[in-house]
Amino acid sequence: MSKYFVSAIKWVLTIFSIIIVLNVSARAQEKTVIFGSTVSLEGLLPVLVAWEKGYFKKRNLGFKFVLLGGAKTRDALASGDVNFGMLHVAPVWISVQKKLPIRFISMYYTKGIFGVLVSNKLKSRVKAIDDLKGLKGLSFVPGSASYAVSAFYMNRSGLNIQNDVQMTFVSSADPRVWLNSIETGKVDFLSGVWEPTFSTAIRRGKVYPILDPSEPKVQMQTFGGDISTLGVVTTLKVIKNDPKLVKDVIAAVDEGLAFIHRSSIDELAKLCLDTKLVSMQKEILASLLSKIRGNFEKTGLPSVSKYNRAVDAYRRGGFLKKNIPFDDVVATAISGKSQ
């Protein structure tokens, strides 16, 4: 064997060793976004897009989705079981009041998302929220956004969610739990229902809406215009220990929002189905996406005016007893803000 051949073999082995070391180093440097959330199209869509389109991966971020309800997402963030999550503004208010170190880093949905559905058997009797008095209802557990908004709706109509209606509270976001409860007559109404459960229930023909959050008239009457409702949250600890990770997550979600606005509805529907987290006929999903797409901001830059409008509405409705300042809820030093 010639010395030139031996040298060539050594050179190849050296290069191969360098490649292995570089690959191992790259994998070691990859960080993982552990994301807690319920399945809500309005809240999750930008994150699902970022995940499926590889916007996390191109920033060398792994991504793991953990299915949790809003209250459980908040608790998982506080305990460190997840490092990011999607939440409605209402449970974040509760977190701030409890001195939990949870803050928004991106806020991107501008409409209310929770509706109220009633059994068709009561169509002649129940026309509005105040007609629910004495009836049996189902909502998510206290501490969740679904519960908070249900209490808000009832307060505005002169009802107390604990005393004036017979509520069952569940910790499952599985649509089958909600649909079975009303279709079998266990409850008379569902309150704090979000998509895709809201549209699915109506399509099955056993319920009708007395409050549809997608109607512009409802949005204006309830909130007075666009508000900040949903976004990505993390903890002050994560922000302090790894600000680059937080900025990368913000950037990935912003790319997801950009894709939502530039893509076709057909592309969006296919992407959602590819994640396996959304299960429905593509045509029905496309119709739902057409209804909500215009409600997303172009970026997740939190808006002071839209946040304050939400606070004002919830104070008028009796859910909030005092003002909760924007800077107590949003990590503006890393997220920035707009007026």
DRENDO-1510 file (C-alpha; in Angstrom, 1 decimal, always signed):
<recs>
REC; n; res; u; v; w
REC; 1; MET; +0.0; +0.0; +0.0 .
REC; 2; SER; +1.5; +3.3; -1.1 .
REC; 3; LYS; +2.1; +6.1; +1.4 .
REC; 4; TYR; -0.1; +8.3; -0.8 .
REC; 5; PHE; -3.0; +6.0; -0.4 .
REC; 6; VAL; -2.5; +5.8; +3.4 .
REC; 7; SER; -2.4; +9.6; +3.5 .
REC; 8; ALA; -5.6; +9.8; +1.5 .
REC; 9; ILE; -7.4; +7.4; +3.8 .
REC; 10; LYS; -6.2; +9.4; +6.9 .
REC; 11; TRP; -7.4; +12.6; +5.2 .
REC; 12; VAL; -10.9; +11.1; +4.5 .
REC; 13; LEU; -11.2; +9.7; +8.1 .
REC; 14; THR; -10.2; +13.1; +9.5 .
REC; 15; ILE; -12.8; +14.9; +7.4 .
REC; 16; PHE; -15.4; +12.3; +8.4 .
REC; 17; SER; -14.6; +12.8; +12.1 .
REC; 18; ILE; -14.9; +16.6; +11.8 .
REC; 19; ILE; -18.4; +16.1; +10.2 .
REC; 20; ILE; -19.5; +13.8; +13.0 .
REC; 21; VAL; -18.3; +16.3; +15.6 .
REC; 22; LEU; -20.1; +19.2; +13.8 .
REC; 23; ASN; -23.3; +17.2; +13.6 .
REC; 24; VAL; -23.2; +16.2; +17.2 .
REC; 25; SER; -22.4; +19.8; +18.2 .
REC; 26; ALA; -25.3; +21.1; +16.1 .
REC; 27; ARG; -27.7; +18.6; +17.8 .
REC; 28; ALA; -26.4; +19.5; +21.2 .
REC; 29; GLN; -27.1; +23.2; +20.5 .
REC; 30; GLU; -30.6; +22.6; +19.3 .
REC; 31; LYS; -33.2; +23.9; +21.8 .
REC; 32; THR; -36.7; +22.6; +22.2 .
REC; 33; VAL; -39.9; +24.7; +22.3 .
REC; 34; ILE; -42.3; +22.7; +24.6 .
REC; 35; PHE; -45.6; +24.3; +23.7 .
REC; 36; GLY; -48.7; +23.9; +25.8 .
REC; 37; SER; -52.1; +24.7; +24.4 .
REC; 38; THR; -55.6; +23.5; +23.8 .
REC; 39; VAL; -56.6; +22.9; +20.2 .
REC; 40; SER; -58.1; +26.3; +19.1 .
REC; 41; LEU; -57.8; +27.3; +15.5 .
REC; 42; GLU; -57.9; +31.0; +16.4 .
REC; 43; GLY; -55.1; +30.7; +19.0 .
REC; 44; LEU; -53.0; +28.0; +17.5 .
REC; 45; LEU; -53.0; +28.7; +13.8 .
REC; 46; PRO; -49.8; +30.8; +13.6 .
REC; 47; VAL; -48.0; +28.3; +15.7 .
REC; 48; LEU; -49.2; +25.3; +13.7 .
REC; 49; VAL; -48.0; +27.1; +10.5 .
REC; 50; ALA; -44.6; +27.9; +12.0 .
REC; 51; TRP; -44.3; +24.2; +13.1 .
REC; 52; GLU; -45.4; +22.6; +9.9 .
REC; 53; LYS; -43.6; +25.1; +7.6 .
REC; 54; GLY; -40.3; +24.6; +9.4 .
REC; 55; TYR; -40.0; +28.1; +10.8 .
REC; 56; PHE; -38.9; +26.7; +14.2 .
REC; 57; LYS; -36.6; +24.2; +12.6 .
REC; 58; LYS; -34.7; +26.8; +10.5 .
REC; 59; ARG; -33.9; +28.5; +13.8 .
REC; 60; ASN; -32.5; +25.3; +15.1 .
REC; 61; LEU; -35.4; +24.8; +17.4 .
REC; 62; GLY; -37.1; +21.5; +18.2 .
REC; 63; PHE; -40.8; +21.7; +18.7 .
REC; 64; LYS; -43.0; +19.5; +21.0 .
REC; 65; PHE; -46.8; +20.2; +21.3 .
REC; 66; VAL; -48.5; +19.3; +24.6 .
REC; 67; LEU; -52.3; +19.3; +24.6 .
REC; 68; LEU; -53.5; +21.2; +27.6 .
REC; 69; GLY; -56.5; +23.4; +28.5 .
REC; 70; GLY; -55.9; +27.1; +29.3 .
REC; 71; ALA; -55.8; +26.7; +33.1 .
REC; 72; LYS; -53.5; +23.7; +32.8 .
REC; 73; THR; -51.3; +25.5; +30.3 .
REC; 74; ARG; -50.8; +28.3; +32.9 .
REC; 75; ASP; -50.0; +25.8; +35.6 .
REC; 76; ALA; -47.5; +23.9; +33.3 .
REC; 77; LEU; -45.8; +27.2; +32.5 .
REC; 78; ALA; -45.5; +28.1; +36.2 .
REC; 79; SER; -44.1; +24.6; +37.1 .
REC; 80; GLY; -41.7; +24.6; +34.1 .
REC; 81; ASP; -43.2; +21.6; +32.5 .
REC; 82; VAL; -43.6; +23.7; +29.3 .
REC; 83; ASN; -41.6; +26.7; +28.3 .
REC; 84; PHE; -44.1; +28.4; +26.0 .
REC; 85; GLY; -47.9; +28.3; +25.5 .
REC; 86; MET; -50.9; +29.8; +23.9 .
REC; 87; LEU; -53.3; +31.6; +26.2 .
REC; 88; HIS; -56.3; +33.9; +26.1 .
REC; 89; VAL; -55.8; +37.2; +27.9 .
REC; 90; ALA; -58.3; +36.3; +30.7 .
REC; 91; PRO; -56.3; +33.5; +32.4 .
REC; 92; VAL; -53.1; +35.7; +32.1 .
REC; 93; TRP; -55.0; +38.4; +34.1 .
REC; 94; ILE; -55.6; +35.8; +36.7 .
REC; 95; SER; -52.0; +34.8; +36.6 .
REC; 96; VAL; -50.8; +38.3; +37.1 .
REC; 97; GLN; -53.2; +38.8; +40.1 .
REC; 98; LYS; -51.8; +35.6; +41.6 .
REC; 99; LYS; -48.2; +37.0; +41.1 .
REC; 100; LEU; -47.4; +34.2; +38.6 .
REC; 101; PRO; -44.5; +35.3; +36.3 .
REC; 102; ILE; -46.3; +34.7; +33.0 .
REC; 103; ARG; -46.2; +37.2; +30.2 .
REC; 104; PHE; -47.3; +37.6; +26.6 .
REC; 105; ILE; -44.5; +37.8; +24.0 .
REC; 106; SER; -46.8; +37.9; +21.0 .
REC; 107; MET; -50.5; +38.9; +20.7 .
REC; 108; TYR; -52.2; +38.3; +17.3 .
REC; 109; TYR; -55.9; +37.6; +17.4 .
REC; 110; THR; -58.3; +40.6; +17.4 .
REC; 111; LYS; -61.8; +39.2; +18.0 .
REC; 112; GLY; -63.7; +37.4; +20.7 .
REC; 113; ILE; -63.6; +33.6; +20.2 .
REC; 114; PHE; -66.1; +32.1; +22.7 .
REC; 115; GLY; -69.7; +31.4; +21.8 .
REC; 116; VAL; -72.8; +30.1; +23.6 .
REC; 117; LEU; -74.9; +27.3; +22.1 .
REC; 118; VAL; -78.3; +26.1; +23.3 .
REC; 119; SER; -80.2; +22.8; +22.7 .
REC; 120; ASN; -82.7; +23.0; +19.9 .
REC; 121; LYS; -85.4; +21.8; +22.4 .
REC; 122; LEU; -85.3; +25.3; +24.0 .
REC; 123; LYS; -85.5; +27.3; +20.8 .
REC; 124; SER; -88.8; +28.9; +21.6 .
REC; 125; ARG; -87.8; +29.8; +25.1 .
REC; 126; VAL; -84.1; +30.9; +25.0 .
REC; 127; LYS; -83.2; +33.8; +22.8 .
REC; 128; ALA; -80.5; +35.6; +24.8 .
REC; 129; ILE; -78.0; +35.0; +27.7 .
REC; 130; ASP; -80.5; +36.2; +30.4 .
REC; 131; ASP; -82.9; +33.4; +29.3 .
REC; 132; LEU; -80.4; +30.8; +30.6 .
REC; 133; LYS; -81.4; +31.4; +34.3 .
REC; 134; GLY; -82.1; +28.1; +36.0 .
REC; 135; LEU; -80.8; +26.0; +33.2 .
REC; 136; LYS; -78.1; +23.4; +33.1 .
REC; 137; GLY; -74.9; +24.4; +31.3 .
REC; 138; LEU; -71.4; +23.2; +30.6 .
REC; 139; SER; -68.1; +25.1; +30.5 .
REC; 140; PHE; -64.4; +24.7; +31.1 .
REC; 141; VAL; -63.1; +24.7; +34.7 .
REC; 142; PRO; -62.7; +28.0; +36.7 .
REC; 143; GLY; -59.3; +29.6; +35.9 .
REC; 144; SER; -59.7; +28.9; +32.2 .
REC; 145; ALA; -60.5; +31.5; +29.5 .
REC; 146; SER; -63.7; +29.6; +28.7 .
REC; 147; TYR; -64.9; +30.0; +32.2 .
REC; 148; ALA; -63.8; +33.6; +32.5 .
REC; 149; VAL; -65.6; +34.7; +29.3 .
REC; 150; SER; -68.7; +32.7; +30.3 .
REC; 151; ALA; -68.8; +34.6; +33.6 .
REC; 152; PHE; -68.3; +37.8; +31.8 .
REC; 153; TYR; -71.2; +37.2; +29.4 .
REC; 154; MET; -73.5; +36.3; +32.3 .
REC; 155; ASN; -72.4; +39.3; +34.4 .
REC; 156; ARG; -73.3; +41.6; +31.5 .
REC; 157; SER; -76.8; +40.0; +31.4 .
REC; 158; GLY; -77.4; +40.2; +35.1 .
REC; 159; LEU; -76.7; +36.5; +35.9 .
REC; 160; ASN; -74.1; +35.0; +38.3 .
REC; 161; ILE; -72.4; +31.9; +36.8 .
REC; 162; GLN; -72.2; +30.3; +40.3 .
REC; 163; ASN; -75.8; +31.0; +41.5 .
REC; 164; ASP; -78.2; +31.6; +38.6 .
REC; 165; VAL; -77.4; +28.6; +36.4 .
REC; 166; GLN; -76.6; +25.0; +37.1 .
REC; 167; MET; -73.1; +24.6; +35.7 .
REC; 168; THR; -70.9; +21.5; +35.1 .
REC; 169; PHE; -67.3; +22.3; +34.7 .
REC; 170; VAL; -65.0; +20.0; +32.7 .
REC; 171; SER; -61.2; +19.9; +32.2 .
REC; 172; SER; -61.4; +18.2; +28.8 .
REC; 173; ALA; -61.1; +20.2; +25.6 .
REC; 174; ASP; -62.2; +17.1; +23.6 .
REC; 175; PRO; -65.1; +18.2; +21.4 .
REC; 176; ARG; -66.7; +14.8; +22.0 .
REC; 177; VAL; -67.2; +15.5; +25.7 .
REC; 178; TRP; -68.9; +18.8; +25.0 .
REC; 179; LEU; -71.1; +17.5; +22.1 .
REC; 180; ASN; -72.1; +14.4; +24.0 .
REC; 181; SER; -73.2; +16.4; +27.0 .
REC; 182; ILE; -75.7; +18.6; +25.1 .
REC; 183; GLU; -76.8; +16.0; +22.5 .
REC; 184; THR; -77.7; +13.5; +25.2 .
REC; 185; GLY; -79.6; +16.1; +27.3 .
REC; 186; LYS; -77.2; +16.2; +30.2 .
REC; 187; VAL; -77.0; +19.9; +29.8 .
REC; 188; ASP; -79.2; +22.6; +28.2 .
REC; 189; PHE; -76.4; +24.8; +26.9 .
REC; 190; LEU; -72.7; +25.1; +26.2 .
REC; 191; SER; -70.9; +28.3; +27.2 .
REC; 192; GLY; -67.4; +29.5; +26.3 .
REC; 193; VAL; -67.3; +27.2; +23.2 .
REC; 194; TRP; -64.5; +27.9; +20.7 .
REC; 195; GLU; -63.6; +26.6; +17.2 .
REC; 196; PRO; -63.7; +24.0; +15.8 .
REC; 197; THR; -66.2; +22.7; +18.4 .
REC; 198; PHE; -68.6; +25.7; +17.9 .
REC; 199; SER; -69.0; +25.1; +14.2 .
REC; 200; THR; -69.0; +21.3; +14.5 .
REC; 201; ALA; -71.9; +21.4; +17.1 .
REC; 202; ILE; -74.0; +23.7; +14.8 .
REC; 203; ARG; -73.3; +21.5; +11.8 .
REC; 204; ARG; -74.6; +18.4; +13.6 .
REC; 205; GLY; -78.0; +20.1; +13.9 .
REC; 206; LYS; -78.8; +19.7; +17.6 .
REC; 207; VAL; -78.0; +23.2; +18.8 .
REC; 208; TYR; -78.3; +26.9; +17.8 .
REC; 209; PRO; -76.2; +29.9; +18.8 .
REC; 210; ILE; -77.5; +32.7; +21.1 .
REC; 211; LEU; -74.0; +34.3; +20.9 .
REC; 212; ASP; -71.8; +33.9; +17.9 .
REC; 213; PRO; -68.5; +35.7; +18.4 .
REC; 214; SER; -67.8; +35.8; +14.6 .
REC; 215; GLU; -70.7; +38.2; +14.0 .
REC; 216; PRO; -69.4; +41.8; +13.7 .
REC; 217; LYS; -72.4; +43.1; +15.6 .
REC; 218; VAL; -71.6; +40.9; +18.6 .
REC; 219; GLN; -68.0; +42.1; +18.6 .
REC; 220; MET; -69.0; +45.7; +18.6 .
REC; 221; GLN; -71.7; +45.3; +21.2 .
REC; 222; THR; -69.5; +43.3; +23.5 .
REC; 223; PHE; -66.1; +44.9; +23.1 .
REC; 224; GLY; -66.5; +48.1; +21.1 .
REC; 225; GLY; -64.1; +47.1; +18.4 .
REC; 226; ASP; -60.9; +45.0; +17.9 .
REC; 227; ILE; -59.3; +43.7; +21.1 .
REC; 228; SER; -56.2; +41.7; +22.0 .
REC; 229; THR; -57.4; +38.2; +22.9 .
REC; 230; LEU; -54.9; +35.5; +22.1 .
REC; 231; GLY; -51.2; +35.0; +21.8 .
REC; 232; VAL; -48.0; +33.3; +22.9 .
REC; 233; VAL; -46.8; +33.4; +26.5 .
REC; 234; THR; -43.7; +32.4; +28.4 .
REC; 235; THR; -42.3; +33.0; +31.9 .
REC; 236; LEU; -40.0; +35.7; +33.1 .
REC; 237; LYS; -37.4; +33.0; +33.9 .
REC; 238; VAL; -37.3; +31.9; +30.3 .
REC; 239; ILE; -37.0; +35.5; +29.1 .
REC; 240; LYS; -34.1; +36.2; +31.6 .
REC; 241; ASN; -32.2; +33.0; +31.0 .
REC; 242; ASP; -32.6; +32.7; +27.2 .
REC; 243; PRO; -33.7; +35.9; +25.5 .
REC; 244; LYS; -32.5; +34.6; +22.1 .
REC; 245; LEU; -34.8; +31.6; +22.3 .
REC; 246; VAL; -37.7; +33.9; +23.1 .
REC; 247; LYS; -36.8; +36.2; +20.1 .
REC; 248; ASP; -36.5; +33.2; +17.8 .
REC; 249; VAL; -40.0; +32.0; +18.9 .
REC; 250; ILE; -41.5; +35.5; +18.3 .
REC; 251; ALA; -39.8; +35.5; +14.8 .
REC; 252; ALA; -41.1; +32.0; +13.9 .
REC; 253; VAL; -44.7; +33.0; +14.9 .
REC; 254; ASP; -44.4; +36.2; +12.9 .
REC; 255; GLU; -43.5; +34.1; +9.9 .
REC; 256; GLY; -46.5; +31.9; +10.6 .
REC; 257; LEU; -48.7; +35.0; +10.6 .
REC; 258; ALA; -47.2; +36.2; +7.3 .
REC; 259; PHE; -48.0; +32.8; +5.7 .
REC; 260; ILE; -51.6; +32.9; +7.0 .
REC; 261; HIS; -52.1; +36.2; +5.1 .
REC; 262; ARG; -50.3; +35.4; +1.9 .
REC; 263; SER; -51.4; +31.7; +1.4 .
REC; 264; SER; -54.5; +30.4; -0.2 .
REC; 265; ILE; -57.3; +29.0; +2.1 .
REC; 266; ASP; -56.7; +25.6; +0.4 .
REC; 267; GLU; -53.0; +25.7; +1.4 .
REC; 268; LEU; -53.9; +26.6; +5.0 .
REC; 269; ALA; -56.5; +23.8; +5.3 .
REC; 270; LYS; -54.0; +21.2; +4.0 .
REC; 271; LEU; -51.4; +22.4; +6.4 .
REC; 272; CYS; -53.7; +22.2; +9.4 .
REC; 273; LEU; -54.8; +18.6; +8.4 .
REC; 274; ASP; -51.1; +17.6; +7.9 .
REC; 275; THR; -50.4; +18.4; +11.6 .
REC; 276; LYS; -52.9; +15.7; +12.6 .
REC; 277; LEU; -54.1; +18.0; +15.4 .
REC; 278; VAL; -57.2; +19.1; +13.4 .
REC; 279; SER; -59.6; +16.5; +12.1 .
REC; 280; MET; -62.5; +17.5; +9.9 .
REC; 281; GLN; -63.4; +17.5; +6.2 .
REC; 282; LYS; -61.2; +19.8; +4.2 .
REC; 283; GLU; -64.1; +21.7; +2.7 .
REC; 284; ILE; -65.5; +22.5; +6.2 .
REC; 285; LEU; -62.1; +23.4; +7.5 .
REC; 286; ALA; -61.6; +25.8; +4.6 .
REC; 287; SER; -64.9; +27.5; +5.3 .
REC; 288; LEU; -63.9; +28.0; +8.9 .
REC; 289; LEU; -60.5; +29.3; +8.0 .
REC; 290; SER; -62.1; +31.8; +5.6 .
REC; 291; LYS; -64.2; +33.1; +8.4 .
REC; 292; ILE; -61.3; +33.7; +10.9 .
REC; 293; ARG; -58.3; +34.5; +8.7 .
REC; 294; GLY; -59.0; +38.3; +8.6 .
REC; 295; ASN; -59.0; +38.4; +12.4 .
REC; 296; PHE; -55.2; +37.8; +12.7 .
REC; 297; GLU; -52.7; +40.6; +13.0 .
REC; 298; LYS; -50.0; +40.9; +10.4 .
REC; 299; THR; -47.4; +40.4; +13.2 .
REC; 300; GLY; -47.6; +39.5; +16.9 .
REC; 301; LEU; -46.5; +42.9; +18.1 .
REC; 302; PRO; -48.8; +43.6; +21.1 .
REC; 303; SER; -51.1; +46.6; +20.7 .
REC; 304; VAL; -51.7; +48.8; +23.7 .
REC; 305; SER; -55.0; +50.3; +22.5 .
REC; 306; LYS; -56.5; +46.8; +21.7 .
REC; 307; TYR; -55.4; +45.5; +25.0 .
REC; 308; ASN; -56.9; +48.4; +26.9 .
REC; 309; ARG; -60.2; +48.0; +25.0 .
REC; 310; ALA; -60.3; +44.4; +26.3 .
REC; 311; VAL; -59.6; +45.5; +29.8 .
REC; 312; ASP; -62.3; +48.2; +29.6 .
REC; 313; ALA; -64.9; +45.7; +28.3 .
REC; 314; TYR; -64.2; +43.1; +31.0 .
REC; 315; ARG; -64.3; +45.8; +33.7 .
REC; 316; ARG; -67.7; +47.0; +32.4 .
REC; 317; GLY; -68.9; +43.4; +32.4 .
REC; 318; GLY; -67.9; +42.9; +36.0 .
REC; 319; PHE; -65.2; +40.3; +35.4 .
REC; 320; LEU; -62.3; +42.6; +36.3 .
REC; 321; LYS; -62.5; +44.6; +39.5 .
REC; 322; LYS; -59.6; +46.8; +38.7 .
REC; 323; ASN; -57.4; +47.9; +35.8 .
REC; 324; ILE; -54.5; +45.5; +34.9 .
REC; 325; PRO; -51.8; +47.6; +33.1 .
REC; 326; PHE; -50.5; +46.5; +29.7 .
REC; 327; ASP; -46.9; +46.3; +31.0 .
REC; 328; ASP; -47.9; +43.9; +33.8 .
REC; 329; VAL; -49.2; +41.4; +31.2 .
REC; 330; VAL; -46.8; +41.9; +28.2 .
REC; 331; ALA; -43.0; +41.5; +28.3 .
REC; 332; THR; -42.5; +44.7; +26.3 .
REC; 333; ALA; -38.7; +44.8; +26.8 .
REC; 334; ILE; -38.4; +41.7; +24.5 .
REC; 335; SER; -41.7; +41.8; +22.5 .
REC; 336; GLY; -42.0; +45.5; +21.8 .
REC; 337; LYS; -45.4; +47.2; +21.5 .
REC; 338; SER; -47.5; +49.2; +19.2 .
REC; 339; GLN; -50.2; +51.8; +20.0 .
</recs>
